[in-house]
Amino acid sequence: MTQSNQCLSQVLSKRDIHPGIQKIKTKQYSGSGGSGYWNMKYYDNEGRMITEELYKKRKLMGKHLYEYDQFGNETMFVSIYDINNPNTIDTISITTYQYGENGEIIEETSRMSNSNYTIKLISNNTDSVIYRKINEYNWIYRDTTNYDTIIVKLILNENNNIIEQKKEDVETGEIEITKYQYYGDGTLQRRTIKRIPEPEFEITYTGGPGSDDMIYEYKYDRKKRIKKLFTIIDGKKYKLAKYKYYE
């Protein structure tokens, strides 16, 4: 539940490692009450999620498989069941990596059905990392391909947690700055987002609470694992999820 060392794990993602856990049941909430949605995640001996089942009440909505390389970075994401296409198995993404001398990712490429992206390391300093991300969108029915380029700068604290992420769209000049604060155990405490230029209209979130300024609170079980997750927005607390662990 904490941010990973971005130089040594999948770029711009966080790994969710739970050694010693066979599966975790997570129930999602819309803010004030249960929505009926939940999932079951299954883990391998190294604590990496290998299977995820998605449910609405007791009805299976989807099932996913994940594969990893020797460094624990995700290499394949496969949908083996989708209630909207129940007879179709679809490889959603295949990701490859190039590693530097110290094991850091210097290039990450992901191939999907109609879009690809490549992330390349520009600089890697003690307290900051800069990547260039190029997105490629293939519009099959239009026979056209669009590209956009984003420069991402990550500022890290002494625990290699991201304290600031700055994304700049090279084509449009738009900038998004996300800042993170953490509790002493490394779990996320607060996340704020600033957009330049500011959007003309306030961003509205549907399906649950959301804001550009969110505070997170947790309740833990006897083994110090997160049992319940809450967010606080404008002084109002919302329940987001609860977790049950199976060893």
C-alpha positions, 0 to 999 in steps of 0.5 A: 500500500506504499509507493515503490522505489520508482527507479527500481520498479515499473515506471510510474506504477507502484507495486503492491507486494504482500509476502505471506498472503495467499489472497486479499478480498477488497470491498469498494464503497462509493463514499457513504455506503456499500456499492456491491462491488468487490474483488479477490486478488490472489498472490504468489509466494513472492507476494505478487498478485497473479490473478484478480476476480471482479464481482458485483455482489455474487456475480463474476464481472471479470477475471485478469491474469498478471505475469512478471519478470525476475525483478517483479515488474509486470510484463503481461496483463490478460483478461480471461473473462469479461461479462461483456465478452464472455467467450473472449480471452484478450491480452490487454498489454505486453510490457518489456524493459531495458535495465541499467547497470544498477538495475534501474529501468532505463526504458519501458515499452507497453503494447496494447490493442490500439495504443502503445507507449514508450518511457525512456529515462532522461536523468536519474539523480539522488532525489529526482528522476526524469522520464520522457513518455511517448504515447502512440494512438492507432485509429484503425478505422481512420487509418491514422496514428497520433502521438503525444509526448509527456515529460515526467519529473519525479522528486523522491524523499529519503525513503524513495517515496514520490513527494512530487510528480510533474507532468508536462505535455510537450505539444500543448504546454499543459502542466500537472503537478501532484504532491504527496505527503506520507505517514511515518509508516510510508502510507499515503497521507495527502495528495494534491493536484495543481493544473497549469493553466487551471481548467475552465470548469471544475473537474467533477468525479462520478461514482465516488468521492474525488478531489484535487485535494484528498487526505487519506486515513487508515484503520489497521488489523492486529498485524498492522495491515490496512483494514479500512481506507478512508478519504477526507475531502473538505472536512468530510470523511468517506469510506473507500474500501475495506480489506480481508487477508487470507494467509 
